[in-house]
């Protein structure tokens, strides 16, 4: 199966083709498709490390494409859209998007963000923990399998949610500033507070951490994964 670093799903032909050309110049192999159907057909024959997904697509919206993708894969999905309302951003993040980038974008800034995500895809930070697994409460993180298990079986996380969880676990008991999470988990200083907040909320919900027993907000600063006992 052929490999592509980045797949652009966008019906703006001129912008997409210029992005493909620019990324390729900087050694990020990139392909472009215009619709959701073409996206799934491409994924059937290619291994893709990252998807840039527009919201406004012919036939099926980017939101619907993202929902379908999240039933099949945890590939990082970065939304790219001229729609910048808070509702659109929150919806994109809540259905499984890893970040939301407003159009028009600077190619250099988008490339930096994409390269940072590609560098960290499959990693949680500068180095992996020495342990083979980490436990908290009735949950277990299998670091070799990159899987999380709770009392009812596997907890399905996106790649970004997993990296966020393990980074906080690696620094358990310490308040991790938001800026540190942006650079170490997202690999970009351009990540927003709303992106981080939504990912933390999704992670808490999946872990059943409704009372913030584990992931505690330190208002105005960041988050801390609490030591138990």
N, C-alpha and C positions, 0 to 999 in steps of 0.2 A: 504494500500500500504506500503510495507516494506521500511525502510529508510536506506540509506548508506551515510556516510560522504563523501567518495571520490570514484570516479570511474576512473580507469586507462584504457585508450584505447591505446593499444600498442601491436605490434606483436612480441616483444622481450619477450619470455616466461620466461626465467630465471630471467631477471631483474625485470619484472613485479611481478612475484611470490615472489621474495625477498622483494620488496617494500611493497606488501600486508602484508607479515609476519611482517615486521618491523613496519609499521603503526599500525597494529592491536595490537602489543605489547604495544603501547603507546596510546591505547584507541581511535584510529581513525579508525572507521569501514570502510573497503576498499574492493572493488571488482575489478576484472580485466576481460576485454574482449579484443579480438584481432582485431576486424574490426569495421568499421562504422556501418554496418548492425547490428552487435551484440550490439553495443552501443545503437542504437535506440530501439531495442527489450528490452534491459535491462531497459531503461528509461520508457517504457510503463508499467512496473510492479513495478518500484521502484521510490522512491523519493530520488534524489541525490543532495547533497549540493555543490559539486565541481567536476570538471572533469580535469584530467591530460591527455592531448591529444598529441600523437606522430604525427609527420608530415608524415613519411613514413609508410603507412599502405597498406596491400594487398587490391586490388580492388578500394578503394576510398581513396584519400589522406586525411590527417588530415585537410588540408585547406578546402577541400570540405565538410568534416564533420562539421567543425566549421561554415561554411556558412549556412548549413542546420539547425544546432542547433540554430543559431541566429534568424532564422525565427520563432522559437517555444519557446525559453526560454532565460532568462538572467542569467542562472547559471554561476558562474565564471568558465572560461576556462583557464587553465595554460598549455601552450604548453611545451612539453619536447622533445628535438630533438638534434641529433648530427649535424644537419645542422645549422650552426651559421653565415651564410653570412648576411650582413646587409639587403639585399633584402628579405630574408626569414623572418627575424625578423620583419621588417616593414610590410610585407604582413600579417603575423600572427596577429599583433596588429590591423591593419587597417580593417580586416574582423571580428573583435570582440573578439580576444584573450585578456585576462587581463594581461598576463605576458608571458615571454618566458624564459625557463630554459634550459641551455645547458647540454647535456650528454657528458661524464659521470658525474653524480651528486653525491654528498655526501648525503646519506640517511638522515643524521641528519639535514643537511641544508634544504633539500626538505621538511622534516617533519615540521621544524620550519616555513617555508613559508606557507605550507598547513594549519597548526594550526592557524596561524595569519589570513589567509583569512577566515577560518571557524568561528573564533571568531568574525570577523567583518561582516560576511555575514548578511545582513539585518540591519546593523548599519552604521552610517556615522562617528562615532568618539566616544569619551568617553561618550558623553551624547547627547540626541536629543535636538533640539531647543525647546523653550517653545511655540513658535507660532504653530498654526495649518497649516498656509500656509505662504509662502514668495513670494513676487512679485518683479519683475524687468522688466522694460520696459513693453512690452505687454505679458510677460510670467508670469505664476503662478506655484508655486511648492506646491502641496498638500502633506504635510508631513505625514499625516495619511495614505493616499493611496499610498505613495511613487511614485507619478506620476507628470509629468511635462506637462504643457499645454501652447501652444503658440497661435497666432492668427488663425492658421489653424487647431487647434485641438491638440491631444496629441503628445508630442515629445517622441518618443520611445528611451529610454536610456538603456544601459546595467547596471547591478548592480554597476559595478565599476565607470562608468561614472556618475551615480546618486550620489554615495558617494562623488566623486570628486567635483561635482557641489555644493552639500549641504555643504560640508566642507568649500569650498571657500566662499559661501554665509554666513555661520556662522561667518566668519572672514572678512566680507566685509570691504574694506577700508584699510586693513592691508596686507602688502607684506608677503605672506606665503612662507617660504623657501622650496626648493625642498626636503631637508632631512625631514622636518616635514610632507610633503605630503606622502613621502615614508612610514613613520612609522604610521601615523594616518589614511591614506586612504588604502594603500596596506598592512600595518601591517608588513613591512619587510624593513630592511636596505639594502637588496640585490637587490631592484628594481633599474633599470637603468634610466638615463636621457632620453634615446630614448623611453622607455616605457611610461614615463610621458608625453613627448612631443607629442607622437602620440595620447594619450588619450585626451590631451588638444585640439589638432587639431580636433579630431573627435567631441568633445563636442562643440567647436565653430561652426563647420559646421552644426550640428544638431540644434543649437540655432539660426543660421543665424547671428552669431557674426563675420562676415567677416572683419569688420573694427576694431575689438578688442575694441569695446565700453565698454564691460563688463569685459571680462577676458584679462588682460593686462600682457604681459611678462615683467618681471624685469630682464634684461639680467644678467646672472651669479649668480642670486639669487633665483628667484622663480616666483610666479604669484600673482596678486592681482585682486580681484573682485571689480571693481570700484563702489564707491558710486555715485548715480545719482543726477543730479541737482547741 
